[in-house]
C-alpha cells in the first residue's frame, strides 16, 4: 500500500508522463524538501519510478507492476 503522497506522485506521472524532479518537488509544496526527496527515494527503491534523461526527469517504471 502506498502512502497518500506516493499515490499523488504516481498519479501525476501516469497523467503527464515524465516530469522534471524539481517540478515534482514543487508539487509536493506542503512537505519539507527532505520529506519530498524521501518520498521520491522510496518510490525509486520500490521500483515504481525511475530516472529518465540522466536523472533530470522522473518517470514511471513500466518494468514493474504498480500496486494500488
Contact map, one row per residue, 1 for C-alpha under 8 A:
11100000000000000000000000000000000000000000000000000000000000000011
11110110000000000000000000000000000000000000000000000000000000000011
11111110000000000000000000000000000000000000000000000000000000000000
01111111000000000000000000000000000000000000000000000000000000000000
00111111100000000000000000010000000000100000000000000000000000000000
01111111110000000000000000000000000000110010000000000000000000000000
01111111111000000000000000000000000000000000000000000000000000000000
00011111111100000000000000000000000000000000000000000000000000000000
00001111111110000000000100000000000000000000000000000000000000000000
00000111111111000000000000000000000000000000000110000000000100000000
00000011111111100000000000000000000000000000000000000000000000000000
00000001111111111000000000000000000000000000000000000000000000000000
00000000111111111110000000000000000000000000000000000000011100000000
00000000011111111000000000000000000000000000000000000000000100000000
00000000001111111000000000000000000000000000000000000000000000000000
00000000000111111110000000000000000000000000000000000000000000000000
00000000000111111110000000000000000000000000000000000000001100000000
00000000000010011111000000000000000000000000000000010000111100000000
00000000000010011111101100000000000000000000000000000000111000000000
00000000000000000111111100000000000000000000000000000001110000000000
00000000000000000011111110000000000000000000000000000011110000000000
00000000000000000001111111000000000000000000000000000000000000000000
00000000000000000011111111100000000000000000000000000000000000000000
00000000100000000011111111110000000000000000000000000000000000000000
00000000000000000000111111111000100110000000000000000000000000000000
00000000000000000000011111111000000000000000000000000000000000000000
00000000000000000000001111111000000000000000000000000000000000000000
00001000000000000000000111111110000100000000000000000000000000000000
00000000000000000000000011111111000000000000000000000000000000000000
00000000000000000000000000011111000000000000000000000000000000000000
00000000000000000000000000011111101100000000000000000000000000000000
00000000000000000000000000001111111100000000000000000000000000000000
00000000000000000000000010000011111110000000000000000000000000000000
00000000000000000000000000000001111111000000000000000000000000000000
00000000000000000000000000000011111111100000000000000000000000000000
00000000000000000000000010010011111111110000000000000000000000000000
00000000000000000000000010000000111111111000000000000000000000000000
00000000000000000000000000000000011111111100000000000000000000000000
00001100000000000000000000000000001111111110000000000000000000000000
00000100000000000000000000000000000111111111000000000000000000000000
00000000000000000000000000000000000011111111100000000000000000000000
00000000000000000000000000000000000001111111110000000000000000000000
00000100000000000000000000000000000000111111111110000000000000000000
00000000000000000000000000000000000000011111111111000000000000000000
00000000000000000000000000000000000000001111111100000000000000000000
00000000000000000000000000000000000000000111111110000000000000000000
00000000000000000000000000000000000000000011111111000000000010010000
00000000010000000000000000000000000000000011111111000000000111011100
00000000010000000000000000000000000000000011011111100000011110000000
00000000000000000000000000000000000000000001001111110000011110000000
00000000000000000000000000000000000000000000000011111111111000000000
00000000000000000100000000000000000000000000000001111111111000000000
00000000000000000000000000000000000000000000000000111111100000000000
00000000000000000000000000000000000000000000000000111111100000000000
00000000000000000000100000000000000000000000000000111111110000000000
00000000000000000001100000000000000000000000000000111111110000000000
00000000000000000111100000000000000000000000000000111111111000000000
00000000000010000111100000000000000000000000000011110011111100000000
00000000000010001110000000000000000000000000000011110000111110000000
00000000010011001100000000000000000000000000000111000000011111000000
00000000000000000000000000000000000000000000001111000000001111110000
00000000000000000000000000000000000000000000000100000000000111111000
00000000000000000000000000000000000000000000000000000000000011111000
00000000000000000000000000000000000000000000001100000000000011111100
00000000000000000000000000000000000000000000000100000000000001111110
00000000000000000000000000000000000000000000000100000000000000011111
11000000000000000000000000000000000000000000000000000000000000001111
11000000000000000000000000000000000000000000000000000000000000000111
